[in-house]
């Protein structure tokens, strides 16, 4: 075997071992990190973000949950859907 072949086999083995030993990356939680979002009209809304990279919730600084309204892309106050499973927009913009 040539030196390049041995090095290639070693690097491939090392890569395989690294992949097999690597576990899933843990989610990095945030607890009320302040952010600012811009409404379509240019208004800046101060919010806090809660959650991790898999699930987030946005709240106004006084604790009201907001979601993005699919009709006009504004951040609006949220309400619980009738089946109690999801949040939906009330259509009232957060300011």
Buried (B, 14 or more C-beta within 10 A) or exposed (E): EEEEEEEEEEEEEEEEEEEEEEEEEEEEEBEEEEEEBEBEEEEEBEBBBBBEEEEEBBBBEEEEBBBBBEEEEBBBBBBEEEEEEEBBBBEBBBE
